[in-house]
Amino acid sequence: MTDVTAGTTTYRQALHDGLRDALAGDERVFLLGEDVGRYGGSFGVSRGLLDEFGPERIRDTPLSESAFMGAGIGAALGGMLPIVEVMTVNFSLLALDQIVNTAASLSHMSGGQFHVPLVVRMTTGGGRQLAAQHSHSLEGWYAHVPGLRVLAPATMDDARWMLAGALRDPDPVVIFEHGSLYAMEGPPPGPGPVDLDHAAVRRAGTDVSLIASSQAVHVALAAADALAEEGVSAEVLDLRVLRPLDTEAIAATVGRTHRAVVVDEGWRSVGLSAEVSARITEHAFYELDAPVARVCTAEVPLPYAKHLEDAALPQPRRVVAAVHAMGLGG
Amino acid sequence: MPELTMPTLGADMVAGRLLTWHVAPGDRVRRGDIMATVDTDKAEIDIESFDEGVVDTLVVAPGTKVPVGTVLATLRPADAPQAAAAASAPPAPPAPPAGPAPVPPPVVPTPVVAVAVVPAPADGPAGRRRVSPLARRMAGALGVDLDRVTGSGPGGVIVGDDVRAAAAGTATEAVPAPAPPAPAAEAAPPAGAARRSDAERRASLRAAVAALMARSKREIPHFSVQQTIDLSAATAWLQAYNQQRPPAQRLLPAAVLLRAVVLAARDVPGLNGTYEEGILTAAPRVDLGVAIALRDGGIIAPAIPGADALALPELMTALRGLTARARRGVLRGADAAGASITVTNLGDQGADLVQGVIFPPQVALVGFGRIAERPLARDGMVGARPSVIATLTADHRVSDGHAASRLLVAVDRHLQEPDAL
């Protein structure tokens, strides 16, 4: 594990603790995926678990996303509680047929007779110079699909406790872990559980709402700090649950501040930010004092070169600029 | 080219008579400016412009009765050349320069119209005033004339703070108010344009009410439920509220009752909507009709659009404005838009209860009798308590006694928690 100073922990460790808890707490829980066993997980989340729980419950799989996702679905139908790890959301597209056409649909197609209590963990996001095929943010694609619950832990508490709630859901849940957050340090998480239904206000404010999820929450918080120095009070709403979206919380924050900037590491077109913006229009139009602004990733496959990657991803200064364009601060 | 058309000012209106033009060709108009007065069977209604531009042609002469949708006048953009057909009209004043700096009105050598050339403070690229949804809602609620507000947002857009400041009277003193519309060439109105006498008006209004109510009773299977509502809590709260406020900000009991109906209509959405062609359309918001008795007899039911977006004081302001305009017989187009549910309130002097007649195509009508002290039992004791008998008349094709009761129960519940109104 990462060297952690006393009194703090990491997002990676919080995920590890949640996973270990789940395995220890219920014999039906097992983990499968590429390199989750001997290698300890490509991001180190499952390191040590093979020794503790053995190869029956920590299963390395061949490099075939569709096959091991299908195995997970079969196990779930057979009464187990599988956790399937897909290295990155980019690779999960190879398993998309299993996730969308099988896992998400079976309960509906069987009239509720079959549930698929499957949990899929995958890494998302850029910022680590891994180039296009390892860096994309496709959460919006999954949030589009009825039958799935889609979670995006941005904090230590959510990293620690969302998995336990996901395992209690009788239907498939997809959890997105942001690659740039694994090394984030902070105070240890509080006691669980956390709910899987609601967005959370991470910082209260009165002038503008910054609506974000995952790593973008931290971009928004940094922007809020910078705005505070100019006397602009920004509220930061962490969506947490990307499907079903917490429309009430979105409308409520806009009702308090009357302005919104959606910060999303996904691409702008037809994405999560578009959905959030549409909900604001549908549910809080008469509260708006300015058009909804969006700060998203540039619509390119994410570049490798650091300065280009930085230029493509949402940055706090771009959020601040969007707020300035609304006539606040600056 | 934008057009001003004969609007529909109620579900039953098929035609209207143009009474008076308040503008002449060449006049510059902005959104919200009164362009004409139209006579319907129920009231004289001032028609506002929905566009900005210069009046090009007045198509319909005063005194003419035309069907809904008929083009009454055409407008052209402020900087467009005049149409050939109107070439004999006085020359258009020069378009105002871009930018917010006020300029003195240029001397236009024409005796006919004195057009105030005020640079539009919040013109967007297309020349339309740009106002945020919040600002527009606040302006409606606070009674602020947006023409007198300077926009401080990006590109001069009017935002909520501008309206708040204008309402507080602290802003926009520097912006001259637009001159009142010129009394456009009204010296010799054509024959037939004369306003109807009061007796004619009363007869016409009576006939319109008769036709609508007869249609309602003919087509709608009415039923009613009623409930006596204890107003002790609401009355006490209202008294405390009003004690701390100057008369202009005080609330009437009617506003409290209306607010409770608005909240209840949101709780029980099946009664808030319209029924046409066999289909019930639930309204996405509460457009609250208010039945208003006119001083010289007759009744009309204009609407407060989007009443559920208004807090109680805003609703009071809207009600005050609506009643005043209805009684003066100068309703605006927006007032006459269709309601989704209507309230009739007999007030202090009325009978104990009223079982009203639904305004088609709505499906429900809430009636309040007078507020009076009545013997009510509570906690095993009978006491004299202020109360009101509320009735709900509903359309049995789309609802039944159960849903109707739920709405009245919701009204009761909201009135027991006046703090939350």
Interface residues (C-beta under 8 A of the other chain):
Chain A: H258 F285 Y286 E287 L288 D289 A290 A325 M326 G327
Chain B: S132 P133 L134 A135 R137 S152 G153 P154 V157 V159 G160 G306 A309
